Amino acid sequence: MSRNCFSLFATAVLLLAMSAFADDTKAPSKLPSEKMTPQTRMLVIRDLTAERVFARRLFPIGEKGLQIKNGVVTPSDSRIVQLVSENGAAARPGDRVVISNVIIKENSIVFQVNGGPKKHEKWYQHVQVGAGGGMSTVGGAPKSLEAKGSQVTLEFDKYVPELTGDQVRDLLSPVFDFKALNQAEAYEKTLPPKVQEAIKNHKVLVGMDRDMVIYAKGRPPRKIRDKDEKGQDYEEWIYGDPPEEVDFVRFQGQVVARLEIMTVDGQKIVRTEKEVDLKAADTEVAEKKPAERPANAPTLRRPGEQPEYPQDNQTHPNTPYPAPGTTGPDTTPGMPPQSLAGAS
């Protein structure tokens, strides 16, 4: 399974938990009855445009983003996962995003995220000059129009009411976290309380995924890949060295299936019963194989020529820091924030 597919699965696992456990989201209050004035429109647009926030939910790339009406977010979790599997993710829970544009319509406000679902050329890329019967674009070579952003539509029954910027933020709280101080805090808020408590105490629970274990214990100093007595593949992360406590965290698939603890006094504690049940909205995303590439992909490089800017193919270029969810000993980026992984 590719690392990109795993990152998508790790986020999909959290979808059902996010809306229930984001404790600082506010229920929609009674909205003003007056229609928003042109002056207020300008104030709201200026107040929210270019604001950097943290995502609470999975954002699919494209115009079919998220909609909020009366505090209810649509589409469904399973539909969101399907859209992400088809088009990719513009942001995952805990990611820092930017509200790149605010468009106020008759009965809705559209917030474009990370550049929005459509890529727009600059004005100078449309300017052409001609000489000798030929025309050339001033902006130079054509730019890629493939957009990587998404959008959120805040819908109202008849018209957009007279709202302040803070009131709009309250209405957006199911999908955006305006208060988190850092990415680690934003990510933690998307987890169930039991998992949050375990992370704070640096404990591992059977049923956690790899991201959660990394936030709780940090990057594993050692990893072992082997087969169990049934012939099933597993990966084991080992924390600690004797005579200190040693934890053997065994993953089957993407979640912890077995936890073995060797205590300081020599006791052996084994836990296999699931302690956290994070039901994925669509687990087929995790099982979906990456698209097959041709055996010899076309290239413009000469035989034996090395790429000028080599890149680790196992690392997603848009993976933010911290980036939990690695699967190999040589593909682990920086440690998680000290507030979650190393503080006591």
Secondary structure, DSSP 4 states (H G I P E B T S, - for coil): --HHHHHHHHHHTTHHHHHHH-TT-----PPPSSBPPHHHHHHHHHHHTT-EEEESS-EESSS--EEEETTEEES-HHHHHHHHHHH-EEE-TT-EEEEEEEEE-SSEEEEEETT-SS----GGGS-EEEETTEEEETT-SPPP-----EEEEEE-SSS-B---HHHHHHHTTTTEESS-SSHHHHHHHTS-HHHHHHHHTT---TT-BHHHHHHHH-S-SEEEEEE-TTS-EEEEEEE--TTS-EEEEEEETTEEEEEEEE-TTS-EEEE-S-S-----S-THHHHPPPPPPPSS---SSPTTPPPSS---TTS-TTPPSS-----STT---SPPPHHHHT--
